[in-house]
């Protein structure tokens, strides 16, 4: 992907957001830092005929206006603008009440709001804006977005790099600078909201926890084992992991259990939304051919991509993994409207995974798939 780096890469959420414009509700876009939230909304604003007022919460006057809102002052600021774009809204303490004032008193004005993390922003807007908002989450670029921009052949050729460096926009647009970009991102910048908005008394613990979780990608994670390893209590581990999930660094899959007596019921796995972040945490950018974790990298990559696919297609699915005490397992399951689907994921096309008979006998109506590095594309909308 050495060409067209200056071009804007269209995001799947564009259409969904544009369809919601002037529906009488605020549109809130969450996501990790540097994932392209401001770029996306800036592109949308260029495509509409209405005038747009941009309010950056880093500016002192904007911060004051939105922190201590006055209806008449808001009206003067907005003037004849039909769209108000509020960037970095998590910086405003009472942002939920301010947004409610906008939607109640200026109903003809469309609010577009970005927040770099769901930490405090989500807590501050949920109650005041009940029934007054549409929420979206923006993640690193998906393979579908990359194929639409660069074409299938070029994206396929870049698969190895995506497994190592991930798909943050800056990483994709600046080939050759991936390591520097990722090291800067993981040098606390990506977790800045966690430190600012939460009482993190042991910042060094957060780094050690992330490293431990990065090493256990695609494996079951025990909080009790982590607490022993890191010499900290179970509750602290649980709290820090939850914060990392809410900051869109990682997500969990829980164990699926319905019919089989020896199914694991309380286990969990954690995956990173971006492979590059995972590898940056471990400072391991070795090429795939020399790695022992290629299978885990591909599993993390595909499951994260599947999460993006579900969102972009507005599919409300429950996601799991499956395993028994006899070590029978399936990497990924989905349940949509009562229909169960199961995927066994392998990096090498020569090592086709098998769906255990215990699973197919107990869930005969489940759809089952074996995917690998050459046939996975169609499951991601490509």
C-alpha positions in Angstrom: 0.0 0.0 0.0 2.6 2.5 -1.1 0.3 4.7 -3.2 -2.5 7.2 -2.6 -1.5 7.8 1.1 -2.9 11.3 1.1 -6.4 10.2 0.0 -9.2 9.9 2.4 -10.2 6.3 3.1 -14.0 6.1 3.3 -15.4 4.6 6.5 -18.3 2.2 6.7 -20.0 4.4 9.3 -20.3 7.3 6.9 -23.6 6.2 5.4 -25.1 5.3 8.8 -24.3 8.7 10.3 -25.5 10.6 7.3 -28.8 8.7 7.3 -29.3 9.9 10.9 -28.7 13.6 10.2 -31.5 16.0 11.3 -33.4 13.2 13.0 -33.8 15.3 16.1 -31.1 13.5 18.1 -27.4 14.0 18.9 -25.0 11.8 17.0 -22.1 10.7 19.3 -19.0 9.0 17.9 -16.8 7.1 20.3 -13.5 5.4 19.7 -9.8 5.2 20.7 -7.4 8.1 20.0 -6.0 8.4 16.5 -8.6 6.2 15.0 -10.0 8.9 12.7 -13.1 10.2 14.4 -12.5 13.9 13.7 -11.4 13.0 10.1 -14.7 11.1 9.5 -16.9 13.8 10.8 -15.0 16.5 9.0 -15.5 14.6 5.7 -19.2 14.2 6.4 -19.5 17.9 7.1 -17.9 18.7 3.7 -20.5 16.6 2.0 -23.5 18.4 3.4 -24.9 21.7 2.1 -25.6 23.1 5.6 -23.1 25.4 7.4 -21.2 23.7 10.2 -19.9 25.3 13.4 -16.8 23.4 14.8 -16.3 23.6 18.6 -13.0 22.1 19.8 -13.1 21.5 23.5 -9.3 22.1 23.7 -10.0 25.8 23.2 -10.5 27.8 26.4 -13.5 29.8 25.2 -15.2 26.7 23.9 -14.5 24.9 27.1 -16.0 27.7 29.2 -19.1 28.0 26.9 -19.8 24.2 27.1 -18.9 23.9 30.8 -21.3 26.6 31.9 -23.9 26.7 29.2 -26.4 29.5 28.8 -29.1 29.2 26.2 -28.8 32.7 24.9 -25.1 32.5 24.6 -25.4 29.2 22.8 -27.8 30.7 20.4 -25.4 33.5 19.6 -22.5 31.1 19.1 -24.6 28.8 16.8 -26.1 31.7 14.8 -27.4 30.4 11.5 -25.3 27.2 11.5 -27.4 24.0 11.1 -24.7 21.6 12.3 -22.6 21.9 15.4 -19.6 19.6 15.6 -18.2 19.2 19.2 -14.7 17.6 19.2 -13.1 16.0 22.2 -16.3 16.3 24.2 -15.0 14.2 27.1 -13.0 17.2 28.2 -16.2 18.9 29.4 -17.3 17.8 32.9 -21.0 18.2 32.5 -21.2 17.6 28.8 -24.3 15.4 29.0 -26.4 18.3 30.4 -24.9 20.7 27.8 -25.9 18.3 25.0 -29.3 17.9 26.5 -29.7 21.7 26.5 -28.7 21.8 22.8 -31.2 19.1 21.8 -34.0 20.6 23.9 -33.5 24.3 23.1 -32.1 24.1 19.6 -34.0 21.2 18.1 -33.3 22.3 14.5 -29.5 22.1 15.0 -27.8 18.8 14.4 -25.2 17.8 17.0 -22.1 15.8 15.9 -20.0 14.8 18.9 -16.7 12.9 19.2 -15.2 11.4 22.3 -11.8 9.7 22.5 -13.0 7.1 24.9 -16.2 5.8 26.5 -14.8 6.2 30.0 -16.3 9.4 31.5 -18.0 10.6 28.3 -20.4 7.6 28.3 -21.1 8.0 32.0 -21.9 11.7 31.5 -24.2 11.5 28.5 -26.2 8.3 29.1 -28.7 9.6 31.6 -29.1 13.2 30.4 -29.5 12.1 26.8 -31.7 9.1 27.2 -33.8 8.9 24.0 -31.9 11.9 22.5 -28.9 10.3 20.9 -27.5 7.8 18.4 -24.2 6.3 19.4 -21.5 4.9 17.1 -18.1 3.4 17.7 -15.2 3.8 15.3 -12.4 1.3 15.3 -9.2 1.0 13.3 -9.7 0.5 9.5 -11.4 -2.7 8.5 -10.3 -5.0 5.7 -13.6 -4.1 3.9 -12.7 -0.4 4.0 -9.2 -1.2 2.8 -10.4 -3.4 0.0 -12.8 -0.7 -1.1 -10.0 1.8 -1.2 -6.9 -0.1 -2.4 -8.5 -3.1 -4.1 -8.5 -6.7 -3.1 -5.1 -7.7 -4.6 -3.2 -4.9 -2.8 -5.0 -5.5 0.5 -4.4 -9.3 0.2 -0.7 -8.7 -0.4 -0.6 -6.5 2.7 -2.2 -9.1 5.0 1.1 -10.0 6.7 1.8 -6.3 7.6 -1.8 -5.9 9.0 -1.2 -8.9 11.3 2.0 -7.3 12.6 1.3 -3.5 12.4 -2.5 -3.4 12.6 -4.8 -1.0 10.7 -4.7 2.4 12.5 -5.1 5.1 9.8 -1.7 6.6 10.4 -0.1 3.1 10.2 -1.7 2.4 6.8 -1.0 5.8 5.4 2.7 5.9 6.4 4.4 2.7 5.3 7.9 2.5 6.7 7.0 4.5 9.9 4.7 1.9 11.4 6.9 1.1 14.4 7.5 4.7 15.4 3.7 5.4 15.1 2.8 2.4 17.2 5.4 3.1 19.8 4.2 6.6 20.2 0.6 5.4 20.5 1.3 2.9 23.1 3.6 5.2 25.1 0.6 6.1 27.3 -1.1 8.3 24.6 -3.6 5.6 23.8 -4.4 5.2 27.5 -4.4 8.9 28.3 -8.1 8.9 29.1 -7.7 6.0 31.6 -5.1 8.1 33.5 -7.0 11.4 33.3 -10.5 10.3 34.2 -9.9 7.4 36.5 -8.0 7.0 39.8 -5.1 4.9 38.5 -2.8 4.5 41.6 -0.4 2.0 39.9 0.3 3.1 36.3 3.1 0.6 36.1 0.6 -2.1 36.9 -1.5 -1.1 33.8 1.6 -1.7 31.6 2.3 -5.1 33.2 -1.3 -6.1 32.9 -1.4 -5.2 29.2 1.7 -7.2 28.6 0.3 -10.2 30.3 -3.0 -10.0 28.3 -1.0 -9.5 25.1 0.9 -12.7 25.8 -2.4 -14.6 26.4 -4.3 -13.5 23.3 -6.4 -16.4 22.0 -6.0 -18.2 25.4 -8.2 -18.4 28.4 -7.4 -15.7 31.0 -7.7 -16.3 34.8 -7.9 -13.1 36.9 -6.7 -15.1 39.9 -3.6 -16.2 38.0 -3.0 -12.6 36.9 -3.4 -11.3 40.5 -0.7 -13.8 41.6 1.6 -13.0 38.7 1.3 -9.2 39.2 1.0 -9.4 43.0 -2.1 -7.4 43.3 -5.7 -8.2 44.4 -8.3 -9.8 42.2 -10.6 -6.7 42.3 -7.8 -4.4 41.0 -7.2 -6.7 38.1 -10.9 -6.8 37.3 -11.2 -3.0 37.5 -8.2 -2.3 35.3 -9.3 -4.8 32.7 -12.8 -3.2 32.6 -11.2 0.2 32.1 -9.1 -1.1 29.2 -12.3 -2.5 27.6 -14.1 0.8 28.0 -11.2 2.6 26.5 -11.5 0.4 23.4 -8.1 -1.2 23.8 -9.4 -4.8 24.1 -12.6 -6.8 24.4 -13.6 -10.1 25.9 -15.3 -13.3 24.8 -17.1 -15.3 27.4 -17.6 -19.1 27.3 -20.8 -20.4 25.6 -22.7 -23.0 27.6 -26.1 -24.5 27.1 -26.4 -28.2 26.7 -23.2 -30.0 27.5 -22.5 -30.9 31.2 -18.7 -30.4 31.0 -18.8 -27.1 29.0 -16.7 -24.4 30.6 -19.1 -21.7 31.9 -17.1 -18.9 33.6 -14.0 -18.7 31.4 -13.0 -15.6 29.3 -10.6 -14.7 26.5 -9.4 -11.2 25.7 -8.5 -9.8 22.2 -7.1 -6.5 21.1 -9.0 -4.3 18.7 -5.8 -3.8 16.8 -2.9 -6.3 16.2 -0.4 -3.4 16.0 -1.2 -2.3 19.5 -0.8 -5.8 20.8 2.6 -6.2 19.2 3.7 -2.7 20.2 2.9 -3.6 23.9 5.3 -6.6 23.5 7.7 -4.6 21.4 7.7 -7.5 18.9 7.5 -6.6 15.3 9.1 -9.7 13.9 7.8 -11.0 10.5 5.2 -13.8 10.5 7.5 -16.4 9.2 9.8 -16.2 12.2 7.0 -16.1 14.9 5.6 -18.8 17.0 2.3 -16.8 17.6 1.2 -16.4 14.0 -1.9 -18.5 14.7 -2.9 -16.3 17.7 -2.2 -13.2 15.7 -4.5 -14.3 12.9 -7.2 -15.3 15.4 -7.0 -11.9 17.1 -7.1 -10.2 13.7 -10.1 -12.1 12.3 -12.2 -11.9 15.5 -11.6 -8.1 15.8 -12.5 -7.8 12.1 -15.6 -9.7 12.7 -16.6 -7.3 15.4 -16.2 -4.4 12.9 -18.3 -6.3 10.4 -21.1 -6.8 12.9 -21.2 -3.1 13.7 -21.0 -1.9 10.1 -23.9 -4.3 9.1 -25.9 -3.4 12.2 -26.0 -7.0 13.3 -26.8 -7.5 16.9 -24.9 -10.6 17.8 -23.7 -12.3 21.0 -20.2 -13.5 20.6 -18.5 -16.4 22.5 -15.9 -19.1 22.4 -16.6 -22.8 23.3 -14.6 -25.2 25.3 -15.1 -28.3 27.4 -13.1 -29.7 30.4 -11.8 -32.3 27.9 -10.1 -29.5 26.0 -12.5 -29.7 23.0 -12.9 -26.1 21.7 -14.1 -23.8 19.0 -12.5 -20.4 18.6 -15.5 -18.2 17.9 -19.3 -18.5 18.1 -22.1 -16.0 17.3 -25.7 -16.1 18.2 -28.1 -13.9 16.1 -31.8 -14.1 16.6 -31.5 -17.6 18.0 -29.3 -18.9 15.1 -25.9 -20.2 16.3 -22.8 -20.1 14.1 -19.3 -21.5 14.9 -15.9 -20.8 13.4 -12.7 -22.7 13.8 -9.8 -20.4 12.9 -6.4 -21.5 11.6 -3.6 -19.4 10.0 -2.3 -22.1 7.7 -4.6 -23.4 4.9 -2.8 -26.8 5.4 -4.1 -27.1 9.0 -7.8 -27.2 8.6 -9.6 -27.0 12.0 -12.2 -29.5 12.9 -15.5 -28.8 14.7 -15.7 -31.3 17.6 -18.4 -33.9 17.4 -19.5 -33.1 20.9 -20.5 -29.7 19.7 -22.3 -30.8 16.5 -24.2 -33.5 18.3 -25.4 -31.1 21.0 -26.1 -28.2 18.6 -27.1 -29.9 15.4 -28.7 -26.7 13.9 -25.6 -24.6 14.3 -23.8 -23.4 11.2 -20.1 -24.3 11.2 -17.1 -22.9 9.3 -13.4 -23.6 9.0 -11.5 -20.5 7.9 -7.8 -19.8 7.3 -5.6 -17.1 5.8 -6.9 -17.7 2.3 -10.6 -18.1 2.6 -11.6 -15.7 5.5 -12.5 -12.7 3.4 -16.1 -13.6 2.6 -16.9 -13.8 6.3 -16.0 -10.1 6.6 -18.1 -8.8 3.7 -15.3 -8.8 1.1 
